[in-house]
Amino acid sequence: MAPASSARQRSSSVGLLSIGQVLARLSPEFPSLTSSKLRFLEVQGIVTPVRTESGYRKFSPADLDRLRLALTLQRDHYLPLSVIRDYLADVDAGRDPAPPTSAPPPSIVPAPRRYRRDELLAAAGAAPQLLNDAISTGIITAAESYTDQSVTLLRALVALDRHGIEPRHVRSVKQSAERDASLIESSLAPLLRRTDAASRGRAGEVAPELARKLEEVRAILLRTALDRLLG
């Protein structure tokens, strides 16, 4: 890269913060804040961080102020993001709106649905024995209640079972997923060994990206194998 180009790139990034640095700045005020919550606030239009050529988010000081304001309005006034977004839009338009306040409404993020065993079976359309087999092989962890993810997983097992693929056959898929998780953990070890919020935030951002890439590789390899089988 030419010196002038390098200088321009450095200049354009001056004062910008990574998602981990934003977490480090805001976590003392908002201890439950996570990188996933920051990405959710971006999707909801609260902030629009710039992206580097590598796709990493970079937040400006103005983004940091907007996040602090949005999180404060959520925490102290229980406001839904739609109200906060409208308020920020008024500010951006040069108007001088009064800070919104309201009585605590229902949570803006509904509590995750939990399913009893019988509800899980009904939602997934599964026979009790199939769930027993999934639990005994470690595909599903036995619990007093189950999540939507458990429903999705059991539905997939129902579909596979119709074609003679039983939970015991899927055990190798679980083992492969655990190996992938270990591979990602090893890759992120330098970050995970640190205790600062910035490093933990960076690890939280990179881990899902690595998981997606491994899924892409696995999907391509599986399609290649199927092409040979059916070719």
Helices and strands as residue ranges (DSSP letters): H 3-13, H 19-26, H 35-43, E 50-51, E 57-58, H 61-77, H 81-92, H 117-124, H 128-136, H 148-161, H 167-187, H 189-192, H 197-230
